[in-house]
């Protein structure tokens, strides 16, 4: 059998890398909270981004769960809505069973349990829970993806966390200050600090901006505010 000497045709087309599916997407956003002896201030921006696009400028990241507790979440919009929906359902079931509203510390532990139950396929959401406890004292908890949480005096999360956390360390925890101010943190100071922090994040982080929703919780009740941030 005679061997063929026909020239071999070599394709010059570039090889395509195999695509990888990811169930997660980061929709950005920044949240922050500061608490005091009898108040809690929690805020978040309203921009929902998708890469360099902005699907909506009016997506609120604050959810009031009880009259004394508010959840702030940033990250993937679908997981944010899922967590809020499940918490509301579980809280309503708790009220039917026990005839009372779940306390804020108990709600903080319960949120940690929900996140831990999804540890093998975590929710892509950065959560801060803040409110007023049974003694009328402001309280705040920060979380990781699998439910580990810590009670703190202030906290932040989201795409602008690296920008505003040092600011909160300096202004709330009074770190690296030469002349320390006297007296405890007041409600007006906390509101101004949180507002300045979100404004600063909006100046440098393209995933933070448009509007800022702020909720102030005290033993007397709840106040809601909205401020404009950077739009471009």
C-alpha positions in Angstrom: 0.0 0.0 0.0 1.5 3.3 -1.1 1.8 5.9 1.6 0.1 9.3 0.9 2.3 12.4 0.8 -0.5 15.0 0.7 0.3 18.1 2.8 -1.3 18.2 6.2 -3.7 21.1 6.8 -3.0 22.9 10.1 -5.7 25.2 11.4 -4.6 28.6 12.5 -7.7 29.4 14.4 -7.1 30.3 18.0 -8.1 27.8 20.6 -11.0 28.9 22.7 -10.8 28.6 26.5 -13.6 26.6 28.0 -16.2 28.8 29.6 -16.8 28.4 33.4 -20.2 28.9 34.8 -20.5 30.8 38.1 -23.7 30.9 40.1 -22.6 34.1 41.8 -22.6 37.7 40.6 -21.5 40.7 42.7 -24.0 43.6 42.4 -21.9 45.9 44.6 -23.1 48.3 47.2 -21.9 49.5 50.6 -23.4 49.4 54.1 -22.4 50.9 57.4 -23.7 51.1 61.0 -22.8 52.9 64.2 -24.5 52.3 67.6 -24.5 54.1 70.8 -25.9 53.7 74.3 -29.5 54.3 73.3 -29.5 54.5 69.5 -28.5 52.8 66.3 -27.8 54.3 62.9 -27.6 52.1 59.8 -27.3 53.1 56.2 -26.7 51.8 52.7 -26.5 53.1 49.2 -29.2 52.3 46.5 -27.1 51.5 43.4 -27.2 48.0 42.0 -24.4 47.5 39.5 -23.5 44.7 37.1 -19.9 45.1 36.0 -19.8 48.6 34.5 -23.6 48.8 34.0 -26.2 50.1 36.5 -29.5 48.1 36.1 -31.1 50.3 38.7 -30.3 53.3 40.9 -33.1 52.7 43.4 -32.5 49.2 45.0 -32.8 49.6 48.8 -30.4 47.4 50.8 -32.1 48.0 54.2 -34.9 45.7 55.4 -36.8 46.3 58.6 -37.3 42.9 60.2 -38.8 43.9 63.5 -39.7 47.3 65.1 -36.2 47.2 66.7 -34.0 45.4 64.1 -32.9 46.3 60.6 -30.8 44.2 58.2 -28.4 45.8 55.7 -27.0 43.6 52.9 -24.8 44.1 49.9 -23.6 41.6 47.3 -25.7 39.5 45.0 -29.3 40.9 44.7 -30.9 37.5 44.4 -29.3 36.2 47.6 -30.1 39.5 49.4 -33.8 39.2 48.6 -33.8 35.5 49.5 -32.3 36.1 53.0 -34.8 38.9 53.7 -37.7 36.8 52.5 -36.7 33.8 54.6 -36.1 35.9 57.7 -39.5 37.6 57.4 -41.2 34.2 57.1 -39.4 32.7 60.0 -40.1 35.8 62.2 -43.8 35.6 61.4 -43.8 31.9 62.3 -42.0 32.7 65.6 -44.7 35.2 66.5 -47.4 32.7 65.8 -45.7 30.1 68.0 -44.6 32.3 70.9 -46.9 35.2 70.8 -44.2 37.8 70.8 -41.6 39.4 68.6 -38.1 37.9 68.5 -35.5 40.0 70.3 -32.7 41.6 68.4 -29.9 39.4 70.0 -32.0 36.3 69.3 -32.5 37.4 65.7 -28.7 38.0 65.3 -28.1 34.4 66.4 -30.9 33.1 64.1 -29.4 34.9 61.1 -26.1 33.2 61.8 -27.8 29.8 61.9 -29.4 30.5 58.5 -26.1 31.4 57.0 -24.4 28.4 58.5 -27.0 26.1 57.2 -25.9 27.1 53.7 -22.2 26.8 54.4 -21.7 24.3 51.5 -23.3 26.7 49.0 -23.2 30.1 50.8 -25.3 33.1 50.2 -23.3 35.7 48.4 -24.4 38.6 50.7 -22.5 40.8 53.1 -24.8 41.3 56.1 -25.0 43.8 59.0 -27.8 43.5 61.6 -28.4 46.4 63.8 -31.0 47.5 66.3 -32.0 48.0 69.9 -31.8 45.2 72.5 -34.2 44.4 75.4 -32.4 47.0 77.6 -32.7 49.8 75.1 -29.1 49.7 74.1 -27.9 50.0 70.5 -26.4 46.8 69.1 -24.8 45.7 65.8 -23.5 42.4 64.4 -21.3 41.8 61.4 -21.2 38.4 59.6 -19.1 36.4 57.2 -20.5 34.2 54.5 -21.0 31.1 56.7 -22.6 32.8 59.7 -19.8 33.6 62.1 -20.8 36.9 63.7 -19.5 39.4 66.2 -21.3 42.1 68.2 -19.5 45.4 67.5 -20.0 49.1 68.1 -19.6 49.9 64.4 -19.2 48.0 61.1 -19.3 48.2 57.4 -19.6 45.8 54.4 -19.7 45.7 50.7 -17.6 47.0 47.8 -16.7 50.2 49.6 -15.7 48.6 52.9 -12.0 49.1 52.4 -12.6 52.8 52.0 -14.8 53.5 54.9 -13.6 51.0 57.6 -10.4 53.0 58.3 -12.6 56.2 58.6 -14.9 54.5 61.1 -11.9 53.2 63.0 -10.6 56.8 63.4 -13.9 58.6 64.0 -15.8 56.0 66.1 -13.1 54.0 67.8 -10.9 57.1 68.1 -7.8 55.2 66.8 -4.7 57.2 65.9 -6.1 60.5 67.3 -3.8 62.8 69.2 -6.5 64.8 70.9 -9.3 62.6 72.0 -12.7 64.2 72.3 -14.5 64.0 75.6 -17.9 62.4 76.2 -19.7 59.5 74.5 -20.9 59.3 70.9 -24.0 61.3 70.4 -26.8 60.5 67.9 -26.1 63.5 65.8 -22.4 62.7 65.6 -23.2 59.1 64.6 -25.5 60.3 61.8 -22.9 62.7 60.5 -20.2 60.0 60.5 -22.3 57.4 58.7 -23.3 60.0 56.1 -19.8 61.2 55.5 -18.6 57.6 55.2 -21.1 56.7 52.5 -20.4 59.9 50.7 -16.7 59.2 50.7 -17.2 55.7 49.4 -19.4 57.0 46.6 -16.6 59.3 45.4 -14.1 56.4 44.9 -16.1 53.3 44.4 -18.0 52.9 41.1 -20.4 50.3 42.6 -21.6 52.7 45.3 -23.7 55.8 44.7 -27.0 57.5 43.7 -28.8 57.6 47.0 -28.3 56.7 50.6 -31.0 55.2 52.8 -30.5 55.8 56.5 -32.6 54.3 59.4 -32.2 55.6 62.9 -33.5 53.3 65.7 -34.1 54.4 69.3 -36.3 53.1 72.1 -38.9 55.7 71.1 -39.2 54.4 67.5 -37.7 54.6 64.0 -36.7 57.3 61.6 -36.0 57.0 57.9 -33.9 59.4 55.8 -32.7 59.5 52.2 -29.8 61.6 50.9 -28.3 62.0 47.5 -24.9 60.6 46.6 -22.8 60.8 43.5 -24.7 59.8 40.4 -22.0 59.2 37.8 
